[in-house]
Amino acid sequence: MLTGYNFALKRAFKQTMLNKIALRFISAKATLRDNNNEVQLRGKLIHGRFKDLPHLIWLPDLIEPVENFKLFFKGEKNKILDVRNVHLLNYRNFGSSDHHHSFDMDDISNDIIRYMDQNQITMATIGGHGFGAKVATATASNNLNRFTGVMCLDGGPVDQRYHEPYLELKNYVMELSKLKLEKHTAQEVQKSIDKVVTEPNWNFIFKQNLNTTKGYPQWDFNMEALVSNMKKVRPDVATWSERYGLWPGRAFVLLPAYSRWVHLPTNTLPFYDVFPRLQGTFPSNDFNIFGSDQTTNNHWPHDSENQDELFHLSNKMWRWLRYKDGCHVLLSDKTEAGWFYIQDRGTDASTGTGQGEITPEHVHYNWKYTHVYEKSQKRRGTEAAAHGQFLPKGQFSDESKW
């Protein structure tokens, strides 16, 4: 018994020492956390062009710095900022967000919900690129009351363990993980990247993740944890699990016409399983293909040098956000808001009935942290609205935001 206790104590001490050592080799703003619930996410908030706009949380692909999307969303012709504030967010173990050994999807999702609570965001649209789209789908599926829609750009609920592009990325990670960064200069590491990473876009992304601000090179992501996860039989960064559930609300899926990550003949089937509303909609603005690029560049349509293609991409996203996203997950679209009653699940403690007095998602996207209800009650001089009572048109919110 004592022997087992001593062994556990030594193992815990060893892990603590490894964590302290690893602290010197992670991003300057990030912290290596022992407690799963202390992981803090960081990124870049791009304010929309109007006041009181809903939020879009956007997640990047594996290793890809989320800052790479800044130029896309802030483009002169991009109208997404007319309808959303955009949170460019790094999930755990990447960029400036904190590190933790776990890549479990539940843990990653909990980080995002914690970020929303800390920033007083009741509900949001969530989307992402590549692996970020998979994280967005799983997070929304497990938190139906916190999201209004899901957006997937060349990624989603697909098992990619045996896909050629994932195996290529895995090989890049495995080979570069063998480098002892503390024994090399930044120039030497960059030469090694050129030798190992033959795909130009991934080559650029790995170099972006090479931090030299401390006088010696280090990765801006948790290389050790990523390698460990990729070695698993079912790596969290590649698979899709049935336990993640499904998303019954609105969904937007856009895939390059010649995508290597989502094969159109077969890999569209998982999307129908996870997004029931997409069944029978292909091709449409909800579920469609994009572009004609047959090179590996098609995985990064937001980085295209073709301004017409960038406008076409952003306009598809804006149109979906403007007209279809932003309502209760059980409503077809915004036109049904206020006309169909959505029964709450569970029993209301104050009334003893099977539903509450209101369904606030129909009224204001940020109902947990807004004062519009109190202002409305004060203006009407009553505690609650009577049946069939509506505020005058445009009085509750600016008509331009409908």
C-alpha positions in Angstrom: 0.0 0.0 0.0 2.8 2.4 1.0 4.8 1.4 -2.1 1.8 2.4 -4.3 1.4 5.7 -2.5 5.1 6.5 -3.0 4.9 5.6 -6.7 1.9 8.0 -7.1 3.7 10.7 -5.2 6.8 10.4 -7.4 4.7 10.5 -10.5 2.9 13.6 -9.4 6.2 15.3 -8.5 7.6 14.4 -11.9 4.6 15.8 -13.7 4.8 19.0 -11.6 8.5 19.4 -12.5 7.7 18.8 -16.2 5.0 21.5 -16.1 7.5 24.0 -14.5 10.0 23.2 -17.2 7.4 23.5 -20.0 6.4 26.9 -18.8 9.6 28.2 -20.4 8.7 26.9 -23.7 5.1 28.1 -24.4 3.6 31.3 -25.7 4.4 34.5 -23.7 0.8 35.2 -22.9 -0.2 31.6 -22.2 0.1 29.6 -19.0 0.4 25.8 -18.5 -2.5 24.9 -16.3 -2.9 21.9 -14.0 -6.5 22.6 -13.3 -8.8 22.0 -16.3 -11.2 24.7 -15.1 -8.6 27.4 -15.0 -7.8 27.4 -18.7 -8.2 30.9 -20.2 -8.9 31.5 -23.8 -7.6 34.6 -25.7 -7.9 36.0 -29.1 -8.9 39.2 -30.9 -12.3 40.9 -30.7 -13.3 42.8 -33.9 -16.2 45.1 -33.0 -19.0 45.3 -35.5 -20.0 48.5 -37.2 -23.1 49.1 -35.2 -24.0 49.1 -31.5 -25.6 46.1 -29.7 -24.8 43.5 -32.3 -24.9 39.7 -31.6 -21.6 37.8 -31.5 -19.8 35.4 -33.8 -17.1 33.2 -32.2 -14.7 32.0 -34.9 -12.1 29.2 -34.4 -9.1 28.4 -36.6 -7.7 25.1 -37.9 -5.1 23.1 -36.0 -1.9 25.2 -35.5 -3.3 28.0 -37.6 -3.1 31.4 -35.8 -6.6 32.8 -35.5 -5.2 36.3 -36.3 -4.9 35.1 -39.9 -8.6 35.7 -40.3 -8.3 39.4 -39.2 -7.8 40.7 -42.8 -10.7 38.6 -44.1 -13.3 39.8 -41.6 -12.1 43.4 -41.7 -12.1 43.5 -45.5 -13.5 46.6 -47.1 -16.3 44.7 -48.9 -16.9 42.2 -46.1 -20.4 43.0 -44.6 -20.2 40.5 -41.7 -19.3 43.3 -39.3 -22.6 44.9 -40.2 -24.4 42.1 -38.4 -22.0 40.7 -35.9 -19.1 41.4 -33.4 -16.5 38.8 -34.3 -14.4 37.0 -31.6 -11.3 35.5 -33.2 -10.6 32.9 -30.6 -7.7 30.5 -30.0 -8.8 27.3 -28.3 -6.6 25.7 -25.7 -3.0 24.7 -26.4 -2.7 27.1 -29.4 -1.8 30.8 -29.8 -2.1 32.9 -26.7 -4.6 30.7 -25.0 -3.6 28.6 -22.0 -2.1 25.1 -22.3 -3.3 21.9 -20.7 -2.5 18.3 -21.5 -6.1 17.4 -22.4 -7.5 17.7 -25.9 -10.8 16.1 -24.9 -13.6 17.8 -26.8 -15.7 18.3 -23.6 -12.9 20.2 -22.1 -12.3 22.4 -25.2 -16.1 23.1 -25.3 -16.2 24.0 -21.6 -13.3 26.5 -22.2 -15.4 28.3 -24.8 -18.5 28.4 -22.5 -16.3 29.8 -19.7 -15.0 32.5 -22.1 -18.6 33.4 -23.0 -19.6 33.7 -19.3 -16.5 35.8 -18.6 -17.4 38.2 -21.4 -21.1 38.3 -20.6 -22.2 36.6 -23.8 -25.5 34.8 -23.4 -25.9 33.4 -26.9 -23.7 33.5 -30.0 -23.1 32.1 -33.4 -20.1 29.7 -33.5 -18.1 28.7 -36.5 -14.6 27.7 -37.6 -12.2 26.5 -40.2 -11.0 22.9 -40.4 -10.6 21.5 -36.9 -12.1 24.7 -35.7 -15.4 23.8 -37.4 -15.4 20.4 -35.6 -14.9 22.2 -32.3 -17.7 24.6 -33.1 -20.1 21.8 -34.0 -19.4 19.8 -30.9 -19.6 22.8 -28.6 -22.9 23.9 -30.0 -24.3 20.4 -29.9 -23.5 20.1 -26.2 -24.8 23.6 -25.3 -28.0 24.1 -27.2 -29.1 27.0 -25.0 -26.0 29.1 -25.8 -25.8 29.1 -29.6 -28.1 30.2 -32.4 -26.2 28.7 -35.4 -23.1 26.8 -36.5 -20.8 27.6 -39.4 -18.3 25.2 -41.0 -15.6 26.2 -43.5 -13.9 23.1 -45.0 -14.3 21.1 -41.8 -16.9 19.6 -39.5 -18.1 16.3 -38.0 -15.9 14.0 -40.1 -13.5 11.3 -39.0 -10.3 12.3 -40.8 -7.8 9.8 -39.2 -7.0 8.2 -42.6 -7.4 11.2 -44.8 -4.3 12.1 -46.8 -4.1 15.8 -45.7 -4.4 14.9 -42.0 -1.7 12.3 -42.3 0.5 14.9 -44.0 -0.1 17.3 -41.2 0.6 14.6 -38.6 3.9 13.8 -40.3 4.9 17.4 -40.2 4.1 17.6 -36.5 5.9 14.3 -35.7 9.1 15.3 -37.5 9.3 18.8 -36.2 8.7 17.6 -32.6 12.0 15.8 -32.8 13.9 19.1 -32.9 15.6 20.2 -29.7 14.7 23.9 -30.1 17.0 25.0 -27.3 20.0 23.7 -29.3 19.2 25.5 -32.5 18.9 29.1 -33.7 15.7 30.4 -35.3 17.4 30.3 -38.7 18.3 26.6 -38.3 14.7 25.8 -37.2 13.3 27.6 -40.2 15.6 25.6 -42.5 14.3 22.4 -40.8 10.7 23.5 -41.4 11.6 24.1 -45.1 13.0 20.6 -45.3 10.1 18.8 -43.6 7.0 20.9 -44.5 6.7 20.8 -48.3 3.1 22.3 -48.5 3.6 26.1 -48.8 0.6 27.1 -46.6 1.5 24.7 -43.7 5.1 25.8 -44.1 4.1 29.4 -43.5 1.8 28.5 -40.6 4.6 26.6 -38.8 6.9 29.5 -39.2 4.3 31.8 -37.8 4.2 29.6 -34.7 8.0 29.9 -34.2 8.5 32.4 -31.4 11.9 34.0 -31.1 11.1 36.9 -28.8 13.0 35.3 -25.8 16.3 34.9 -27.7 15.7 31.3 -28.5 13.1 29.6 -30.6 10.0 28.0 -29.1 6.6 26.9 -30.5 3.6 29.0 -29.9 1.5 25.9 -29.4 1.6 22.9 -27.1 3.7 20.6 -29.3 4.1 17.9 -26.6 0.4 17.5 -26.0 -0.4 17.6 -29.7 2.1 14.9 -30.5 0.7 12.8 -27.6 -2.9 13.2 -28.9 -2.0 12.4 -32.5 -0.4 9.1 -31.4 -3.7 7.9 -29.9 -5.8 5.3 -31.7 -8.7 7.8 -31.7 -7.0 11.2 -31.6 -9.4 14.0 -30.5 -7.9 16.3 -33.2 -9.0 13.9 -36.0 -12.0 11.9 -35.1 -15.7 12.7 -34.6 -17.5 10.9 -31.8 -21.2 10.1 -31.6 -21.2 11.2 -28.0 -20.8 14.8 -29.2 -24.4 14.7 -30.2 -26.2 16.6 -33.0 -27.2 20.2 -33.8 -30.9 20.7 -34.5 -30.6 24.4 -35.3 -29.5 26.4 -38.3 -26.2 25.4 -39.9 -24.0 26.8 -42.7 -21.5 24.5 -44.4 -19.2 25.7 -47.2 -16.7 23.3 -48.8 -14.1 23.9 -51.5 -15.3 22.2 -54.7 -12.1 20.1 -54.7 -11.6 19.8 -51.0 -9.0 17.2 -49.8 -10.4 17.4 -46.2 -14.1 16.7 -46.9 -14.6 14.4 -49.9 -17.9 15.4 -51.5 -19.1 11.9 -52.7 -19.0 10.3 -49.2 -18.0 12.8 -46.4 -21.1 14.9 -46.8 -23.2 12.1 -45.2 -21.9 12.8 -41.6 -23.1 16.4 -42.0 -26.7 15.1 -42.6 -26.4 13.0 -39.5 -25.3 15.8 -37.3 -27.2 18.7 -39.0 -30.7 17.3 -39.7 -31.8 20.7 -41.2 -29.2 20.3 -44.0 -30.9 17.1 -45.4 -32.2 17.8 -48.9 -30.7 21.3 -49.0 -27.6 20.7 -51.1 -26.8 22.8 -53.1 -28.1 26.0 -51.3 -26.8 28.9 -49.3 -26.9 26.6 -46.2 -24.8 23.8 -47.7 -22.7 24.3 -50.8 -19.4 24.1 -52.6 -17.1 27.1 -53.3 -14.5 28.0 -55.9 -12.7 26.0 -58.6 -9.2 25.8 -57.1 -7.8 22.2 -57.4 -4.6 22.9 -55.5 -3.9 22.5 -51.8 -4.5 26.2 -51.5 -8.3 25.6 -51.6 -8.2 24.7 -47.9 -7.6 28.4 -47.1 -10.2 30.3 -49.2 -10.1 33.2 -46.7 -6.4 33.8 -47.8 -7.2 34.0 -51.5 -5.5 36.8 -53.4 -8.6 37.0 -55.6 -10.7 39.8 -54.2 -13.8 38.7 -56.1 -13.6 35.3 -54.5 -13.1 36.8 -51.0 -16.2 39.0 -51.6 -18.2 36.0 -52.8 -17.1 34.0 -49.7 -17.9 36.7 -47.2 -21.2 37.5 -48.9 -22.4 33.9 -48.6 -21.5 34.0 -44.9 -23.1 37.5 -44.4 -26.3 36.5 -46.2 -26.7 33.4 -43.9 -26.0 35.4 -40.8 -28.4 38.2 -41.9 -31.4 36.2 -42.9 -31.2 32.7 -41.3 -29.1 32.8 -38.1 -30.1 34.3 -34.8 -33.3 32.5 -33.7 -34.2 29.6 -31.4 -32.7 26.3 -32.5 -36.2 24.8 -32.9 -37.5 27.6 -35.3 -37.0 27.3 -39.0 -35.7 30.8 -39.4 -36.3 34.4 -38.2 -39.7 34.7 -39.8 -41.1 32.2 -37.2 -40.0 34.2 -34.2 -43.0 35.4 -32.2 -45.5 33.2 -34.1 -44.6 29.8 -32.7 -44.5 28.9 -29.0 -41.4 26.9 -28.0 -42.1 25.1 -24.8 -39.3 25.2 -22.2 -37.9 21.9 -21.0 -38.3 21.1 -17.3 -40.6 22.6 -14.7 -40.6 26.3 -13.8 -40.0 26.6 -10.0 -42.1 29.7 -9.6 -45.2 28.6 -11.4 -45.0 24.8 -10.9 -45.8 24.3 -14.6 -43.9 22.5 -17.3 -42.8 25.8 -18.9 -41.6 29.2 -17.9 -43.3 32.5 -18.4 -41.1 33.6 -21.4 -38.8 32.2 -24.0 -36.2 35.1 -23.9 -34.3 33.9 -27.0 -37.1 35.3 -29.1 -36.6 38.8 -27.7 -32.9 39.6 -27.2 -29.8 37.6 -28.0 -28.0 38.6 -24.7 -31.0 38.2 -22.4 -28.9 37.2 -19.4 -26.8 40.4 -19.4 -29.2 43.1 -20.8 -31.4 45.7 -19.2 -33.9 45.9 -22.0 -36.5 43.9 -20.0 -36.3 46.2 -17.0 -36.6 49.2 -19.3 -39.6 47.7 -21.1 -41.3 46.9 -17.8 -40.7 50.5 -16.6 -42.0 52.0 -19.8 -45.2 49.9 -19.8 -45.7 50.2 -16.1 -46.3 46.4 -15.8 -44.3 43.5 -14.6 -44.9 41.3 -17.7 -46.5 41.6 -21.1 -50.1 40.6 -21.5 -51.1 38.0 -24.1 -51.0 39.5 -27.5 -49.2 42.7 -26.3 -46.4 43.9 -28.5 -44.2 47.0 -28.4 -44.6 49.4 -31.3 -42.5 48.6 -34.4 -38.8 49.6 -33.9 -39.3 50.5 -30.2 -37.7 47.4 -28.8 -34.7 47.3 -31.1 -33.5 49.1 -34.2 -35.3 47.8 -37.3 -32.0 47.7 -39.2 -30.8 44.9 -36.9 -33.8 42.6 -37.7 
